Amino acid sequence: MANDSCGPTPPATNEPVKPGTRIVHCVKFDRDLPGLDRPPWKGELGKRVYESVSKDAWKLWIEHSKMVMNEYRLNPSIPARKK
């Protein structure tokens, strides 16, 4: 039967984790997985992402954000206009 899951599949559990790797309980996959090496942004939001998002979930976010940027033809180097 076809896979009924519409979301991404979590990474395989049999992948070896290097000793000393920081493990987080990922909010995306609801499992303990290796965490990011450093916070992605400064401030409280960066801290929250660093503490609760795995490397695999972060890779998915990066790919999704690229898709959104391309679809809406957004240019991150141009500052937002104030209305």
C-alpha positions in Angstrom: 0.0 0.0 0.0 1.2 3.6 -0.6 2.7 5.6 2.1 -0.1 7.7 3.6 2.3 10.1 5.3 2.3 13.6 3.8 5.2 14.9 5.9 8.9 14.3 5.8 10.1 11.1 7.2 12.4 11.2 10.2 16.0 10.2 9.7 17.1 6.6 10.1 17.8 5.6 13.7 20.7 3.3 12.8 23.0 6.2 11.9 25.9 6.4 14.3 26.2 9.5 16.4 29.6 10.8 17.0 30.7 10.9 20.7 30.3 14.4 22.2 27.4 15.3 19.8 24.8 17.5 21.4 21.4 15.8 21.5 18.1 17.7 21.5 14.5 16.6 21.6 13.4 17.7 18.2 10.1 19.5 18.0 9.7 18.5 14.3 10.4 14.7 14.6 9.5 14.3 18.3 12.7 12.3 18.9 16.1 12.8 20.4 18.5 13.7 17.5 21.8 15.6 17.1 21.3 19.4 17.5 22.7 22.4 15.7 26.3 23.3 16.2 25.5 26.9 17.1 22.4 29.2 17.4 21.2 30.3 13.9 20.3 33.8 15.1 21.1 36.1 18.0 18.5 36.6 20.7 15.7 34.6 22.3 14.5 33.0 19.0 17.9 31.7 18.1 18.2 30.2 21.6 14.9 28.5 21.3 15.8 27.0 17.8 19.2 25.9 19.1 17.7 24.1 22.1 14.8 22.3 20.3 15.5 21.8 16.6 17.7 19.0 15.2 20.1 19.4 12.3 17.9 17.3 10.1 14.8 19.5 10.8 16.9 22.6 10.2 18.0 21.3 6.8 14.3 20.9 5.9 13.6 24.4 7.0 16.4 25.8 4.9 15.2 24.0 1.8 11.6 25.2 2.5 12.7 28.8 3.0 14.6 28.7 -0.4 11.4 27.5 -2.1 9.4 30.3 -0.6 12.0 32.9 -1.5 12.1 31.7 -5.1 8.3 31.4 -5.4 7.6 34.9 -4.2 10.8 36.3 -5.8 12.0 37.7 -2.6 15.5 39.3 -2.3 16.9 39.2 1.2 19.5 41.8 0.4 16.8 44.5 -0.2 15.5 45.9 3.1 11.8 45.8 3.7 9.9 49.0 3.1 8.1 50.6 6.0 4.5 51.6 5.3 
